[in-house]
Amino acid sequence: MRRHGPLSRMTCRAALLVAGFAMFANTALAQDTITIAGWGGNYQEALSKAVWQPTAEKLGITILEDTTNGLADVRAQVSANSVLWDITELTIDGCAQGETEGLFEDLDYGIIDKSGFDPAVVQRTYIGLNYYSNVIGWNKEKFKEGPQSWADFWNVEKFPGRRSLRNDPAEVLEAALLADGVEPSKLYPLDLDRAFKSLEKIKPHISVWWSSGAQSAQLVADGEVDLIGAWNGRISAAVQSGAPFEFTFNQGLLIADCLVIPKGAKNKDLAMKALATAVSAEMLANLPQYIDYGPANLKAYDTGKISPEMAKTLNTSPENAPKQAVVRGDWWGKHGAEARERWAQFINQ
């Protein structure tokens, strides 16, 4: 069984130094240093060990790590012409929306090998990193058998208790429609009116709207909620740290995280090389050793690093993937602004 370290309490903008060969030098040239921004918590710790530290070592550079809250941070930096990050990780909806807004540099696929990726996550300005799933989790000390669908999660009579969902329309709108009986294959285009009507039913029963993966993991670890819709790797990490929780991939929402280079990044060329190395099959095959997320580069499964037993626990395995619905970044790229405007009204009412 894989083990995770204790849940991180990294705060936004807490920079960790990740050194490669350059760590042995007394001084490092600025041009040999890049800064990446990720989501923090145990997830970023896993990526640091699996991807960023080995990338720094292989290229002989220094990689500084920071944390981001998402697309709004990148937009603010680009708009102010003060870009602090060379590579940023975003969810697929943020990547698609940011591309339409012109917030990212074009990627060089002469350097980046895209052959192991689903074409849906290989775009002009972004490429997939890994897949995670928004799944239904429950406290198994309270529920002998937990909810097996979003309709069950919405059923507060059958499954009473403190609930938590993500404070973002992405994934939650899809969950709301599944709860209302929409077939997974017919989710898109999302019916916003129907989704928000469904959300109005569950809103009074949501104790916490979590805003970061680290927060969702802490809610599970501290026993502050009885049911949660959260990312599978975050729940797994809390469980392996002792939380009495369980989750199902049934009706999970399969989402790709991706990497971008913000427009105006100060170290664009070096960032491109680092990004190409980070998404290689050899690097991404390391990730499941630290957290239960499936690599976006499917050639990672051919490296010999991922055992058949390990593959069974991953969301992208042949056993688990068919149980889930894929979140479509292209829809969010076109309609994300409208969805988030309605979300802001909904959450603040």
NORTA-V508110 format. One record per run of one state. SS is the DSSP state (~ for helix, > for strand, _ for the rest). FROM is the first residue (numbers start at 1). TO is the last residue. Records with the same first field share a line. If there is no record, write none. Layout:
SS->FROM-TO ; FROM-TO
This chain:
_->1-15 ; 20-20 ; 25-29 ; 39-40 ; 60-61 ; 68-70 ; 80-86 ; 101-103 ; 105-118 ; 123-126 ; 140-149 ; 155-162 ; 167-168 ; 180-183 ; 187-191 ; 204-205 ; 211-212 ; 222-226 ; 241-244 ; 261-261 ; 263-267 ; 279-280 ; 285-286 ; 290-293 ; 296-297 ; 303-307 ; 312-317 ; 322-324 ; 327-328 ; 349-349
>->16-19 ; 33-38 ; 62-67 ; 87-91 ; 104-104 ; 122-122 ; 127-139 ; 163-166 ; 206-210 ; 227-231 ; 245-260 ; 262-262 ; 294-295 ; 325-326
~->21-24 ; 30-32 ; 41-59 ; 71-79 ; 92-100 ; 119-121 ; 150-154 ; 169-179 ; 184-186 ; 192-203 ; 213-221 ; 232-240 ; 268-278 ; 281-284 ; 287-289 ; 298-302 ; 308-311 ; 318-321 ; 329-348
